[in-house]
């Protein structure tokens, strides 16, 4: 009986741990630019704010590019999810500091933005 209770408790803890949503709260510092330029042009920083805004206006998702080349895709934590360009558009082409939950999957990184401000 004692083994059954212990096994049951271990099983419940394992299920509860599995059910906890992922994501680690972090701060990121990088440039806001459109995703196409981040990947196809291998830029270290945006060409210009106008370029990033123009691509965003045509539907290209804006991303955050850190100095080490890591690209973070801003995502919505809610379902159905909404695009995040509206949060990023005022900072297009600029260096920013973002705080939020970071998720990783298959080598890709995403961030749920909790706060964003221009970097010094």
Beta strands, then each sheet from edge to edge (+ up, - down):
strand 1: 24-34
strand 2: 62-66
strand 3: 71-74
strand 4: 95-105
strand 5: 108-118
sheet 1: 1+ 2- 3+ 5+ 4- 1+
end
